[in-house]
Amino acid sequence: MNPRSVVILGSTGSIGTQALELIGRNRDRFHVLALSAGGDNVALLAEQALEFGVEAVAVAKATVAQDLQLAFYAEAQRKGYAQGDFRIPKILTGPDAAGELAALPCDVVLNGVNGSVGLHATLAALEAGNTLALANKESLVIGGPIVTRLAKPGQIVPVDSEHSAIAQCLRGGSPDEVRKLLLTASGGPFLGKPRAELENVTVEQALDHPNFAMGPVVTINSATLVNKGLELIEAHLLFGIPMDRIDVVIHRQQAIHSMVEFVDGSTMAQIGVPTMTVPIALALGWPDRIPDAARPWDFAEASTWTFQPVDDTEFPSVQLAREAGARGGTVPAVFNAANEVCVQAFRDGRLPFVAIVDTVARVVTDHDVPSYEELSVDDVLAADAWARARAREITGVQENQKA
């Protein structure tokens, strides 16, 4: 069996580094063709590229191209290569560079880019006919019908642990036998705390996720449960289940990653230790499983699992996302863009934690949704830009202060 050729976008982030660790243990199954990253950690990108012998690398920041070349030489020297004994991969730069890699002929494109900037690469991978292992939920949320119209059946394989769990559970029944999807959520670090206690939450406290080690944006989104709101919209788009048949339940231990309820009253759940390794492995190898991707849950060890409904007063973001998804059009893009601005403002110390979702709600309320015959990428990008500008206006962040 020939190894699967893989392009990894966002290789220096949490998803990308875990994917490469997995591939490093399964080199007979996978071959890394190309890597992309934002450009903030060129030393790690160079290390990854030489380790896996990739043909091309891409960085979103064109200004770091020379730094990346120097990083290649430094990494080669560190590995003990003599001059001329190693080949520098082709270097692509700029905001569209990741999309160029996504369009390369390959078996799988893993889109682990963070935020709405991943949309271009998602569309490029689909247009090229590549299987898309999608960790960049934002591109599906904001692209909505643009993405789903372009995707062939089975072309998108989810990497989010919740959607991977649902995909696995759906193997147990036909689509018309599904009654409900149940997304599980940990509740983040502030579950059960009244709003008054959250007024002075620090970034470090918001990043203290109880189960998973993730990037800062996703972790803060988990603290507000915005992440679960995005996942609700994503589940609707991925699996074609109406929004009113998708529920979110707090499951603190996150042993069950999500569930599917069937019409006969049975519920199927996917269980595993809290790790992203399994969904990453399954997405890269889909529909096959990769042996020993993670240790199994130890049922010989005593444990207690709890479940509770989401308190919409405590976590208004889930209902806000449900309403945004129901309104459709560019509203999910506005929801996502406003949140990205607010999360960055919180990380920069310019916005209190409790004001993140409040501000997103104001921006969503202010958005006047035009009537679209067919939603276009330009429509989405215009709404995204408007939402960012409106969020900055509300938070008092001037254009020249943007991070």
Beta strands, then each sheet from edge to edge (+ up, - down):
strand 1: 4-9
strand 2: 30-37
strand 3: 56-59
strand 4: 90-93
strand 5: 108-111
strand 6: 131-134
strand 7: 156-158
strand 8: 178-185
strand 9: 246-250
strand 10: 256-262
strand 11: 267-271
strand 12: 308-309
sheet 1: 4+ 3+ 2+ 1+ 5+ 6+ 7+
sheet 2: 11+ 10- 8+ 9+ 12-
end
